[in-house]
């Protein structure tokens, strides 16, 4: 008498599902890593602090160690800064500004930017490096 069942279990493992998952994870991390570098177009050494910076749609204002002002990635004269910031803010609701100042920038330059933001009701987020 033959007591063996008709259903035989195959010891083979199908790798196509695992390959699909790994491929999707690879694409996800490639896209996420390119989006995380969006604000770091101008190299400045930021001060260190604990906390996190939220990544919303905003305008980035950078002050380099040589007191050069950038709005997003364009060099702007200090006296044309307010006009350039307001032009970039069009269509951004709520208006917010990411201030990236090098750690050896005089406080007067930082206060100048914050004063422009305060006069125009713009929220300011100070960018820092993680501690």
C-alpha positions, 0 to 999 in steps of 0.5 A: 500500500502506498501511503505517500501523498500526492502533494510533494513539497519542493525545497526550492526557493523563488528569489524573484519576490526578494529581488523585487523588494531589494530593487524597490528599497534601492530606488527609495534610498536613492531618491531619499538621499538626493532630496536630503541634499537639496539645502546643502548646495553651498558649503558652510560650516554650521554650528552644532546643536541637538534637534532636527530641522524640518524640511518644508517648502521654504527659501534658504538664505546662506551667509558664508564665513566671508559674509557673502549672502546667498538666496537659495544658490544665487549670490545677492548683495546685502542691500538687495536681500529683502527684495530677493527674499520676497521674490522667492517667497511668492507662492509659499504658504506659510512663508518660511526661511531657512537661515544657514549661517557659518559659525564664525559669521558676526551676529549682526549679519544674522540679526539683519536677516532675522529683522527682514523676516520679522518685518515681513511675517516670515518664519525663520528656522536656523539650520544647524549640524547634528551634535 
